[in-house]
């Protein structure tokens, strides 16, 4: 059995002038390496859309419901209890 950890990452990475390519991969590599150092295994990346309604003021101004897209990197590792039972 596994436990899971989700880390939200920005949907857009802003590149600095003349930085070249591969910044998105480097950013994700950094996130994965940070979690791996804590024992988490990379599992997958998901895209999640969240529908949001405008507030009262926005509705009065004619704003419509909109969807914001988020990206979540999922990690997993074996549950601590299961690891302890296997080593006993």
N, C-alpha and C positions, 0 to 999 in steps of 0.2 A: 504494500500500500504506500502511496506517495502523499506528500504534502506539497502544496503549490504556492508560488509567490508570483504576483503580477507587478510589473513596473511600467508605468505609463511613460511614453516617450512623445516628444513633440511631433506633430504630423508634418511639419516643414522644418528643415534645417537651413538656416541662412548662411550662405557661403560668403566669406570675405573675398575681396578682390584678389585675383591671381593666386588662389590657393590650390588650383588644380582639381582633379576629380577624386572620388573615393571618400569624401568626408562623411557621407552617410554611413558607409561601411565602417569607417574608423570610429565613429560615434557609437554604433551598435556594438562593435568589438570591445570598446571600453566598458559599456554596460554589462556585457556578457562576462568579461574578465572580472569585474568587480563582484558579481554575484557568484561566479565560480570559486573565487577566493574564500567565500563563505559557505562553500559546499553545495551550491545550487547548480543544477544541470540545465542548460538551455533546452526548452521544450518547443516553443513556437512563437510566432508573432501574429496577433489578431488585430483586426480593424473593427472598431465598435462605433456605431452611429447613435448619438443621443439626441432625441427630438426635444426641443426647448420652445416654450411659449414666451412671447414677450410679456413684460410686466404690464401693470395697469396703464402707465404712461405710454409705453410702446404701442399698446392696443389702440389708445386714443389717437396716436399718430399714424395708424394704419399698418404697423409692422405685422408681419405674418409669422407663423410658426416656422422654425428653421432647424436644420440638423447640423450638429457639430460632430466631426469625425475624430476619434481618438485612436491611437495605436498603443497596444499593450504587449509587452514582451513577457512571456510566461516561462517560469523556471520550475523545476521540481526536484525533490530529493526524497529518499526513503524516510519514512517516519522514524523518529528516534526510538520508539518502543520496539518496533520491528528489528531495528539494527541491534538493540541490546539483547533481544531474545535470541537472535542468530549467533551472537558471540558467546552466549552462556552455555 
